[in-house]
């Protein structure tokens, strides 16, 4: 799998807004039907997602792709 750059991920999160998505990780795992909350830049960029009232923070360098759920 190909690593998304921070800028690509920030752009995608901005375009899709707060919605439900599936996040694919570089290790092959998938986190399905999560709500995309935000992305935080800085020295350790992090994707913030939520599932069943649980906040999950994923380092951007671990994210392979993010796709909206129809």
Secondary structure as GFF3:
##gff-version 3
##sequence-region A 1 70
A	DSSP	alpha_helix	6	16	.	.	.	ID=ss1
A	DSSP	beta_strand	20	25	.	.	.	ID=ss2
A	DSSP	beta_strand	30	40	.	.	.	ID=ss3
A	DSSP	beta_strand	46	51	.	.	.	ID=ss4
A	DSSP	beta_strand	54	59	.	.	.	ID=ss5
A	DSSP	three_ten_helix	60	62	.	.	.	ID=ss6
A	DSSP	beta_strand	63	68	.	.	.	ID=ss7
###
